[in-house]
Amino acid sequence: IAELKLMIDGLEKERDFYFGKLRDIELMCQESQEEQPPIVQKILDVLYATE
């Protein structure tokens, strides 16, 4: 059981790490909405896709 808890902790840290990166990308895309190249909207579409 202790081994599983360690594995879960590691997975949660990894999840949080990548979630933070995605959040940073989202904020950068939102900041550049005045002169938004088409690629920025495509990135936001991917971030907000539900499936």
N, C-alpha and C positions, 0 to 999 in steps of 0.2 A: 504493500500500500504506500509506503514512504517513497518508493521508486516512482510510482505513478504520480504522486503529488509533485515530485521534482520535475517530472516530465511535463505536467500541466503548467507548472510555474514557468518553465522554459518556453513553452508554447504561448503562454499569455504575454510574456515579455516580447517575443517575436511579433505577435499580433499587434501589440501596442506600438512597437517600433515602426512597423509598416503603416499602421493607421496614422501615426504622426506624420510620416512622409506624405501620405495622400492628403492629409489635412493641409500641409504646407503648400502642396501643389494647387489645391483648391483655392486657397487664399491668394496665391500669386495670380491665378487666372481671374479671380474676381477683381483684383486691384487694377488689372489692365483692361477694364471694360470700355474705356473711352476709345482706345484705338485697338480694338480686339481683332487680331487676324483670325481667319476661319479655323485654324488649328486649335485655337484656345477654346472655341465653342465645341469642337469635337472632343477635346479633353474633358470638358465639363459634362458633355453627354455621356461619356464613358463613366465618369465618377458618379453620376446620378442614376445610371441605369440600375434597374432593380433585378435584372436577371442576366 
